[in-house]
Amino acid sequence: VIHNLLEQQPGRDFIASAKNNDTSIVVRVPHSSGMLEGKYTLETVFDENDHRRHRPKSWLVEGVQKVEQVRFLERKDRTMGQAAIQWLLHENVVASVLPNIYNVEQIDEFAASSDTAPLTDEEFRTVEDLWEDDFGVAPYVEETSTVTAD
């Protein structure tokens, strides 16, 4: 299933179902299409053949704002990408995560997730509170210019 810190539905429902049925799930897109790698900015432009180019502008704008709210998960000894994987694997029904990997550096980073500082109970609670409040981010409304006739 697709599930990550920023996109928790319908993953939460699948996790609840897995718990009720004594089974496991495999999670893909743990970094919200790269958003939780913490490298995008409001100026990010995706290549012509990149699937993210077809997402609405609101995905980028709201996503960048949400990532800023969870920057506290990033530490000297843990990247945002590693924290995103740890957050998922905290659920005992998550058997594995399948991150999108584009280079050797990402393999090394993501594979080291379990070797980095574990998320604290307080960090989990803070993420939960942020989720409940949509990370404190207002929906993005694209500016439009209007022409009025006199």
N, C-alpha and C positions, 0 to 999 in steps of 0.2 A: 504494500500500500504506500501511497505518498503520504508522508507525515513528517513534520519538522516543527521546530520551535515557533515559527511564524505561521505555518499553515497546519493547524491542529485538528481541523475537521475535514473530512469525516474520520481521520485517524483515531481520534479519541473513542469514537463509537466502535471501531474495529478492535481497539485494545480492550475495551470493556467486554466485547463479545468473546475475544480470545480468552480473557480471564474466566468468563462464565462457562466456557466450553473446554477449559483445561488444554489449550493449544497455544501455538506461537504464531507470530507474524514476522515477515521480513519487510523492512522499511526501505523505500527508495526515495531519492531526492532529499536526503537529510539536510542539505544546505540551501534549500529553497531556491533551486536553480542558480546557485552561486551567491545568493544574497547573504547567506550566513558565513561566507568566507570573509566578509567585512571589507571588500575591496571596491564596491560600487560607490559612485557618488552621483549627485544630481546631474553631473555633466557626462556620465557614462553613455556612450553610443555603442550599440551592438553591431557587429558585422552584418552585412546583407544576408548571409546564409545562417545566421544565429537565430534559433527559435525565440529567444527572448525579445528580439526586435519586434515581434508581432504581438507582444503583450501591450496592454494599455499603459500609457505614461503613468497612471496612478500606481501601477505595480512597482515601478522604480521609485517614485517619489515617496510613497507610503512605506515601502520596504526599507529605504535608506533611513527614514526617520525611526522605524521600529528597531533597526539594527543599532542605532545610536542608544536606544533605551536598554539594550542588552549588552552594551560594551563592557559592563562591569564583569561579564563572564570571561573576558580576555584578561590574561595576566602574563607576567613575564615568563611563566612556565607553562602556559596553556593558550593556544590560539583560539580564535572564535570558531574556526572549523572543528577543532578538537572538542570544544565545549558543546557544540551542536550534536556531535556524535555521542558524547557522554550523556547528554540530556536524554537522548533516545534510548540508550542502552540501560538507563536506570530502571526502565520498565522491564520487569522480569519476563514478560511475554514477548519482548522483542528479541528474536533469535539472532538477527543480524541486520546490518544496514548496508545498503549498496550505494555509496557515493559516486557521483560522476567524477571521473579522474581524467585529467588532461595532460599530466606530466609526472615525471618521477618525483618531483618535490612534493606534489600532492599525495602520492602514494606514501612517502615517508612521513609526512605530516599526519595524515589520517590514520595510518597504521600505528602511530605512536599515541593515539588518543587515550588508550588505557594506561599508558605509562606516565601521563601528566597528572597534575593535581586534580583530584576528584571534585566535582561540584559539591558544595555544602548544602545542608538542609535549608539554610537561609537563602541561598541562591535559587534553589528549586521553588521555594515559597515566593520569592520575588518574581520569578518568571511566571508563576501561576497568577499572581496579582496583576502583572502586566497584561497577561492574556485576557483576563476577565475585563480589563479596561481597554481592550484593543490597543495596548501599548501606549495609550494616551495620545494616539495619532488621530487627527480629524481626517475624514475622507477628503481625498484630493479632488478638487474641482478645476478642470482645465479652463484657463482664461480664454475667453473668446472676445473678439472685438465686434462691436455692432455699429452699423451705419444707420444713422437716422436721417430721414428726409424732412426738410422744412417746408 
